[in-house]
Amino acid sequence: MLLQLSGIQKRFGGVVALKNGNLTVNPGEVHLLLGENGAGKSTLMKIVAGLYQPDGGDFLWKGQKATFTTPADASHAGIAMVHQESLLAPHLSIAENIFLGREERHPLGWVNRAKTLDAARRLIEEHHFPLNAEWRVEKLSPAGKQLVEICRAIQHGSSLLIFDEPTSSLSDAETQEVFRIVRTLRERKMGVIYITHRLEELRAVGDRVTILRDGDTVHHCPLSEITNDRIIQHMVGRDLGTMYRRESRPPGEERLRVQGVTRKPILDNVSLSVREGEIVGLAGLIGAGRTELCRAIFGLDPIDHGIITVSGKPVHVGSPREAVQHGIALIPEDRQKTGLATALPISHNLTVANISKVSRLGWLLDHPAEKRLTADYAAKLRLRYDSPAQLAGRLSGGNQQKVVIAKWLVRGAQVFLFDEPTRGIDVGAKVEVYEVIDQLARAGAAILMVSSELPELLQVADRIVVMRQGRITGELPGHTTQEEIMKLATLHDCGALLGEHT
């Protein structure tokens, strides 16, 4: 047995983050650690990695009681963590990052760059990683950076590797590469703890599962003995069937029309429409042009030609400012980088696009008005927060998404472009986001929703438009199947739809 945690407890002031954390990991095992945001997963793993110290419970490492007071202690013991956000030095090469702090040195003490580079090359080749030891880390994709962190862990002789949401920002091909690596580590008898919100990944890599809820271990078993529905029930504490069920309603007048929008070489003659009260799903594989279409509609990227019509009137959208003036809102894929000011309070995030509603004389901020407005929209969207002054970056993923939506509600938007609205948030929070989107639709808004999760689109959308290589390949009703969507998303010859030969 590599790791055994029993009754781990952790408090932060008066807040109980963990009250009964239990976990056992064996060599050659991939152990899935699941739970909603705030369940205690990250706290438990930070204790294992030496970032936090427990307030109670038993911590055994390789059969012996252990106390890691720093991450260096955990690293020396053989524990490494691949974080969701890369902690590498971007200005250094892959080789330099792999051996950072443990470089090959000349007898007189200075770094032997040639030996360091050769050692990194051997490590990369041994594991068949698609990397070049001389590349700079800042040029790598998220998947490439994760590979470098894995190389660091292997080079340091780690026995246990913790993956924290490793595929949250990866393409399908990159995700499959991560799966291959995890399986290889298992074959080498390393222990792996794998944290994910993407339940479709579980069967590809996992052996056993432990589920946390509200700081308590509520279930653990071999993965083969539990269904995904039961996993969700343990995570959220209620039956799956009671979580979310949307009823479609007849749509109203056309609110948004896109005609022949082209932006070479990304978008090619794209046309679609969305009506009041309607949720239109936008499906397609990575690189199909879905995000690019949303950016074009919102004025972030210029189009070569085409017409955008809002409420029956052609509009010029040359910038986000003009899009907002026409009632168009974008909830972007990366909410932390482009949707929120994470270092500012919740109240400022809600009013940043609506200063006139909370200011006097056009420039003096009315703090009481800002607080009232924040409280009003927080209640409407069931936002969970400590106070309007709480920093947006300290909210859970689902509550951050609600703040982004609230910002545009305050502005009075009527056309909402949702780009991967539930990426990186847990099952319970996803349901809350679905309910908010449905609430917008019931109030008459037009919703265009991009999602890579086909079950999500089938659950939420009234219609589904499918894209491939920057073109619309077809439209399906919301009650279609994943297979029908994938047929349109993977057509080898888009022109076949029109009887053409290309």
C-alpha positions, 0 to 999 in steps of 0.5 A, spaced: 500 500 500 502 506 498 497 511 501 492 510 506 488 516 509 483 515 515 479 520 518 483 526 515 480 533 518 482 540 516 479 547 518 480 554 516 478 558 521 471 557 523 470 553 516 470 545 516 473 543 509 474 536 511 471 532 517 472 525 514 477 524 509 479 517 507 483 514 501 487 508 500 491 508 493 495 501 491 501 501 487 499 500 479 492 503 481 488 509 478 484 511 484 478 516 482 477 522 487 470 525 485 466 530 488 462 537 487 466 543 488 467 545 495 467 537 497 474 537 499 478 534 494 483 539 493 484 540 500 485 533 501 490 533 495 494 539 498 495 535 505 498 529 501 502 534 497 505 537 503 501 544 502 497 543 508 497 540 514 491 536 517 488 538 524 486 530 525 486 523 522 492 518 520 496 519 514 500 513 512 505 513 507 508 506 505 505 503 511 509 509 516 506 515 519 508 521 515 507 528 516 509 533 510 510 540 512 512 542 505 511 540 498 519 539 498 517 534 503 512 530 499 516 530 493 522 527 496 518 522 499 515 520 492 509 524 491 508 529 485 502 533 483 500 535 476 496 541 477 490 544 473 494 550 472 501 549 470 506 551 475 512 551 470 517 556 468 515 558 462 521 562 459 525 556 460 526 550 456 523 543 457 529 540 459 531 546 464 524 545 467 524 537 468 531 538 472 529 544 475 533 544 482 536 537 480 540 539 474 546 535 472 552 539 474 560 540 473 565 538 478 566 545 480 558 546 481 556 550 475 550 547 471 552 542 465 547 544 460 549 538 455 548 533 460 541 536 462 539 536 455 541 529 454 538 526 460 531 530 458 532 527 451 532 520 454 527 521 459 522 523 453 524 518 448 523 512 453 516 514 454 514 516 447 512 523 449 511 528 443 516 533 446 523 536 444 527 537 450 530 544 447 523 547 446 521 553 451 515 551 455 511 558 454 510 555 446 507 548 449 499 547 449 496 545 455 497 538 454 504 539 452 505 542 459 502 537 463 507 532 459 513 536 462 510 536 469 509 528 468 517 528 466 519 532 472 515 527 477 518 521 473 525 524 473 524 525 481 522 518 482 515 519 484 511 513 486 504 517 486 502 522 481 496 526 483 492 529 476 488 535 478 483 536 472 488 534 467 483 534 461 479 540 462 482 544 457 484 539 452 482 537 445 480 530 444 486 527 441 490 531 447 485 527 452 487 520 449 494 522 450 493 523 457 489 517 458 495 513 454 500 516 459 496 514 465 495 507 463 503 507 462 504 509 469 499 504 472 503 499 468 510 501 471 506 500 478 506 507 480 500 510 484 495 515 480 490 519 483 485 522 478 481 528 479 475 530 474 468 532 473 468 529 466 464 522 468 465 520 461 472 519 462 472 515 468 471 508 465 477 510 460 482 510 466 479 508 473 480 502 477 477 504 484 473 511 486 472 515 492 467 520 493 467 526 497 461 530 499 461 536 504 468 534 507 466 527 508 467 521 504 461 518 502 462 512 498 468 508 495 468 502 491 471 498 485 469 502 479 466 496 476 461 496 481 458 503 481 454 506 475 455 513 473 448 515 475 449 512 482 456 516 482 452 523 481 447 521 486 453 520 492 456 526 489 450 531 490 446 527 495 440 526 491 437 522 486 439 523 478 432 524 476 430 530 480 436 534 478 434 537 471 429 536 466 427 542 461 420 542 458 421 545 451 416 551 449 414 554 443 419 559 441 417 567 439 419 571 434 426 571 431 431 575 435 438 573 432 439 571 425 446 570 422 446 570 414 452 568 410 458 570 415 465 568 413 471 569 416 477 566 411 479 561 413 475 559 419 468 561 417 465 559 411 458 562 409 455 560 416 447 561 417 443 560 423 437 563 427 435 563 434 428 565 436 425 568 443 425 563 448 429 558 444 436 554 446 439 552 440 445 548 441 452 549 437 455 542 436 462 540 433 469 537 434 475 541 436 476 546 431 469 546 427 469 554 428 464 554 434 467 559 438 470 563 432 462 564 430 461 566 437 467 571 437 464 574 430 457 575 432 460 579 439 464 583 435 471 580 437 473 578 430 472 582 424 468 578 418 469 578 411 462 579 409 455 576 412 449 579 415 447 579 423 440 581 424 438 582 431 430 583 432 429 583 425 434 589 424 441 588 420 446 591 425 453 593 424 457 589 430 465 591 429 466 591 436 464 588 443 461 595 445 457 595 439 455 588 440 453 590 447 449 596 445 445 591 440 443 587 446 448 581 445 452 578 451 458 573 450 459 568 456 466 566 454 469 559 454 475 561 459 471 565 464 477 566 469 481 570 463 476 573 459 469 573 463 471 575 470 476 580 473 478 575 478 482 580 483 476 584 483 469 584 488 463 580 486 459 587 486 464 590 481 464 585 476 456 585 476 457 593 475 463 593 470 459 594 464 453 598 467 456 603 471 451 608 469 446 604 474 450 605 480 453 612 479 451 619 480 453 625 476 456 620 471 462 618 475 461 618 482 460 610 484 454 609 489 456 604 493 449 602 497 446 602 490 452 597 487 450 593 494 443 593 493 444 591 485 448 585 487 444 582 492 438 583 488 441 579 482 445 574 487 438 572 489 435 571 482 441 567 480 442 563 487 449 565 488 452 563 494 457 568 496 460 571 503 459 578 501 459 583 495 466 585 497 468 577 496 473 577 490 470 573 484 476 569 483 475 565 490 468 563 488 467 556 485 466 555 478 459 555 478 458 561 482 463 565 477 459 563 471 453 566 475 457 572 476 458 573 468 451 571 467 448 576 472 453 582 469 449 581 462 442 581 465 444 587 469 445 590 462 439 588 459 442 583 454 437 579 450 441 575 446 446 570 450 452 566 446 454 561 451 461 558 449 462 551 454 458 554 459 459 548 464 466 547 463 470 545 469 464 545 474 461 539 478 455 536 476 451 539 481 453 546 479 452 544 472 444 543 473 444 550 476 447 553 470 442 549 466 436 552 470 439 559 469 439 558 462 432 556 462 430 561 466 433 566 461 429 563 455 423 563 459 424 570 460 424 571 452 432 571 451 435 567 445 440 562 447 446 560 442 450 555 446 456 551 444 458 545 448 463 539 447 458 535 451 453 531 447 449 529 453 449 536 455 446 539 448 441 533 448 438 535 455 438 542 454 437 544 447 431 545 443 435 545 436 442 543 435 446 546 429 452 542 427 459 545 424 465 542 421 471 545 418 467 552 419 461 550 415 454 548 418 453 541 416 446 540 418 440 541 423 437 536 428 431 537 433 433 537 440 431 530 441 436 527 436 441 522 438 449 523 439 450 518 433 446 523 429 450 529 431 457 525 430 455 523 423 454 531 421 460 533 425 465 528 422 462 528 415 468 526 410 465 530 404 461 536 407 459 538 399 455 531 399 450 534 403 449 538 397 450 533 392 457 536 390 463 532 389 470 535 392 
